[in-house]
Amino acid sequence: MSNNNNLTVLDLFCGCGGLSQGFIDAGYNVLLGVDFDKAALTTYKKNHKNSDVLFADLSNAESMEEIEKKLNGKNADVIIGGPPCQGFSLTGSRNINDTRNKLYLAVVKAVKKFEPKAFLIENVPGIVTLYNGVVKQQIINTFEDMGYNVTVSAKPLLAADYGVPQMRKRMFFIGFKQGLGYFEFPKATHTPENYITCGDAISDLQSREEELGQEVDSYIMPPQSPYQEFTRKDSERLYNHVATKHTEYVKWVISQVPEGGNYKDLPPGVGDSRKFNEAWTRYHSGMPSRTIDTGHRNHFHYKYNRVPTIRENARLQSFRDDFIFLGTRTQQNRQVGNAVPPLLSYNLAVAINQHFEDVKTGKIRDEYQKQLLLEINGI
């Protein structure tokens, strides 16, 4: 990974630190991670030893003062975060500042207070169609009114396009202070022909069908793919590879789902307790995984009759093996499922840094970039 700048970062709604990890890998100095989940912050601090953490409810107005005190005079060049989108109200195309929009409002307040050179907001694809696109426009308008050029990804970014073995889609809003041009999203590094697959990601890990395993273990075989070499590069021990104890009935149902199949492939009368799109989904070894969720109930190993372990899901999210998850199993699953894939974050962080470099060398021109943005977004 590169180490080519000293740009500083403030991470809001940081969770366990997937977004931060990508920026750290790209050479940024992440000053502070802020969240209201104590278990996630414990994991964050364990893995980001050079970053500080703050337990704070970002829906409270006092949180900005808490952040300012924690930063202790340090300035954040970039503010990043993935706030939940619950609570959005329809109050007009330029009024994201409605107090009911508490969580997004925290990002707005942080950008307004700390005036970073750039910001990044991550969210689910539905954010751009919510209320027929009004919320998307509220976000753009609010930050433009604050003096930022905002670029929205033309379509949801697919994690698999950036080397993550997962078909996860997320929207991104990236803004630069006016005068620093409009951001251009990085081109994909992978195509369907060379996507990293589930097999590429986890085929070297123990089956865990005969025993549950332990939190700290040893590897049983050498890496079987370049991706596994990448994930194991800085780890001598295997962490978080502990299986879930299923009932015999659940294992029996899973055994009847073919690789890449789901509940529709079960015999009549089998697995009727779960009938929805993601139910009884077995991954395919030759494809990326489905989107990792926080529930830990509906997706199963492509070969073994069990749900993936924390470590397997972490690999599918592109966390390296030296990233250790703390807390209860439920908390760990939530941390992994809520995270931004570090490899996706890394690609965006590199592109943001390159944008700053292009500004320095005069390659970025505001009006040219603005016209390009208008054409891309069809405005």
N, C-alpha and C positions, 0 to 999 in steps of 0.2 A: 504494500500500500504506500501511497505517496505521503510525503511530509514536506509540503512545498509552501506553506504560508503560516502566518500567526493570527489569522482572523479568529475573532472570539465569538462565542455562541451562547445564547440563552435558550434553553429548551423548556417550553411550557407543556403541561400535560405529558410529561416525559415518559411515564410508565416505567418499564424496566430498562429502557434506553436504546431501542432499535434505531431510532433516528439519530440520536447522539453518536452511536457506534459508527455509523456511516460517515459522519462529519469528522470524528476523531481519526478514522482510518484515512480520510482525505487530508489530514494535516491540520485541522482546526483545533483550537483550544476551547473546549466546552467548559464554560465557567460554572454553570449552575443548571441543575435539573429540578423542576418544580412539579409536584403532583400531590394528590390527596389520598393516595393509596400507599400505606406504610410498607406493606410487603414488597410492592414494586420498587419503592425507593430503597429498600434494603438491598434488593438485587442490583439496582442501579449503582449504588455506592460500592458494592462488592466488585463490580466490573469496571467502574470508571473512577479509579482511585484519585485521579488528578482533578476531578470535578466535584464541586460541592453539591449538596442536595438541600431542598427546602420542602417541608411538609406544610402545604397551604391549600386552602379552599379558594380556587381562582375565581369563584363566583362572588366572593366578598371583595368589597372595595378596598379593604385594608391590605389585601394581598400585594398590591403594587408597592406599598411602603415596605412590606416585609422583604420583597425581592430586592428593592433598592438597598436596604440595610445589609442584606446578605451579600450583594455584589460589592459592597464596601468601596465604592468609588470606581470600580472597573466598568468599562463600557463594552456593551455587546454589539459587535458589528452586524451580526445576523441573529434574528429571533426565529425560532422554528417551533412547530407544535401541531398536534392533531386533535383539536377540541371536538367533543361530541356535538352533534348538530341538533340535539333535542331542544325544544323550547323556542324555535324560531317563530316569530309572529309577523303577520303581514301588516305593516304600518306605513308602507310607502317605499319607493325604489331607492331612497337615499337614507333610510332610517334603520340601519343595522344596530344603531345605538339604543334602541328600545331596551329597557331593563330586563325584559323577559328573555332576551337573547344572551343570557348571562355568560355562558361559556365562551362563545365567540367574542363577546364584548371584552373578555379578559385579554385576548390577543390584540384587539383594537387598542385597549388602554395601554398595554405594554409597549406597542409600537409608538403610540402617541407620546408616552412618557420617556422612553429611552432612545427614541429616534435612531434606530439601527440603519445601516446602509441598505440592508435587504431583509426580507422576511420570507418564510416558507410556511404554508398551511397545507396540511394533508387531511383528506376526508374521504368518505365513501362516495362511490360514483353518483348516488342519488342526490347529492348536494346540489348538482348543477341543474337538476330537473325539479327540485323541490319547489312547490308553489309555481309551477310553470316557468321556472328559471328566475323568479324574482329574487330568491335568496342569493343566487350566484351574482346577479347584478348589484344587489345590496352590498355584497362583499367588495366587488370591484369599485363601485362608486365611493364607498366609505374610505378605502385606502387611497383612491385617486384624490379625493378631497383633502386628504392628509399629506399629499405631495409625493405619492408613489406611482410609478409606472407598473401596472399589474398585468401579468401574463397568466392565463389559465391553460392548462394542458388541453389541447384540442379534443382529446378523448381521454378516457381513463388510462393511466399508465399501467401496463401489464408487467408484473414482476418478472415473469419468465423471459421477457424481452431483454432483461438486464442481468441474466445469469442466475436468477433465483429459481429453484425447482418447484415452482408453485404458480398456479393460474390466478393470482390475486390481482384485482384491479382497484386502483385508487386514483382520486383526483388530486391535483396540486394547484395551488395558487402561489405564484412567486412574484414578489414585487421588489423593485429597486428604486431608490430615491430618484426623483426627477433630475435629469442631468446625467444619470448613469445608464440610460438606455433601457430597452425592453429585453427581457430574458428569452432565450431560445432553448427549448427543452432538448436534452441530449438524444441523439439517435440511438436506436436499439443496438445492443451488442450481440444479441442472439436472435435467431429466427426459428420457426417451428422445426426446421430440419436439424438444428443442433441445440435445442432446448436441453437444459439439465433435467434429468428424469429422477423419479423416485429411487430407481435402482442406483443411479449415479450417486445419489445423496446418502442412502442408508444401508446399502447391501452388505457393508462390513460389520454391522452391529449384531450383537447376540440375538437369538430368536426370542428369548424370554418366554417360551411356551411351557417349559418344564419348571421354571423357577422365576420368581418376580424380579430378582436382582437386587442390587443395593445402590445407594446414592453415589458412592465412589467405587469404581471398578477398574479392571484392566481391559485393554483391547485384546481380541482373540485372533485377529488376522491383520495383515498390513492393508493400507488403503487399496481399494479396488478401482479407483477412478481419480482423475485430476481434481475433481471437486472434493473428494474425500481427503486428498492430500492437502487441499486448501483449508478444509475445516479442522484438520488434525495438526496443522503445522506447529502450533504453539502449545499443544496439549499432550502431556505424557500419561494422563489418567482420563478415564471415561466417567463423566458426571451425568446425573439425572436420567440414566437409562434404566428406569424401574417400570415394570409392567403393571397394568391394572388387573386386579383379580376378578375375572368374569365368572358368572355362573355357567354350569355345563350347558344350559339351554342357550344362552347367548353365544357361546362358542360353537354350538351345533348350528345355530342359524347362520353365523358368519361363515362357517365352513361351506355353506351351500351357495354363497355369493361368488360368482366367477371374478377373476381379475378384471378390474375396470368396470364391474357391474354395480348394481344397487338393488333396492327392494323389488323392482320390477322383474328381476331375474330369479326371485325366490319362488318355490313351488306354492300352489294355492294353499292358503291357510297357515303358512309359515311366516313369522315375523310381522303379523298383522298389527301389532301394537305400534308400529312405526310405519306410516305411509305418507311420506312427503318427499320432496325433491332430493334432499341430501341423505335420506334414511338408508342405513345399511350399505353405504358406499364403500367399496373396496378399491383402493388405489391401484394403478397400473404401473408396473415396474418400468415400462418403456415410455412413460409420460410424466410431466410434472404433476404434482398433487393438486387437489382442489384447494380452495381457500381454507387455510387453517382457521378454525373458529375457537371460541373460548369454552365451548360446552364439553368437548372431549367425549362425545357419545356416538356420533354418527359416521365417522370415517374409520376405516380399518386398514391395517397393513396389507400390502399387495400379496403377501405370501402367508403370513402367520395370522391365526384366528384371534386377533386382539386389536385394540385401538393402539395407535402409535404411542410410544413413550414421550416424555418431555423432550429428551434429547433428539429423538427422531423428528418431532415437530419443529424443534429449534433448527435442525439441519435444513428442513424444508422451508424455513423462514430465512435461511442463510446466516444464522448465528454460527460462529465458530465454536469448537468444542471447549475452548478455554473460557467461554462465557457461561458462568454458573448461575443457575436459578435457585432462589431461596424462597422459603415459605411452605405452606401446605401444598399438597398436590393440586388442589383446586386453585389456589392462588397462582401457582406456577403455570398452570394451563391458561389462566386468564392473562398472565403476563405475556406468554408466548403468542397467544391468539390476537391480542390487542396491538402487538408491536408492528412498526413499520420494518420491512425486511432491510437489514443493514446494507446489503449489496445494492438495493434500489436507492437507499439514502446516499450511499457512497457515490453512485453515478451522478446524482443530482448535486451533491456537494462539490464534486470535481467540476461540473459544468458551471456552478455558481462562481467558483474560484476563477475559472477560465474567463468568465464574463468580466470579473474585476480586472483581470490582466488585459483583456481586450479594451476596456475603458482606458486603462493607463496608456496603451499604445495607440489610441485613437481609432481603433477599428469599429467601435460602437458609436453610432450616430442616432440620437433620439428620434428624429423625424423619419429616418429610413426604417428604423426598427418599429416605429408606431404603424407605419403603412403596412409593413409585413404582418404585424399582429392583426390589423383590421382584415387583411385578406384571409389569414388563417382562420379567424373566428367568424368570418362572414358578416362582420358588422357593417 
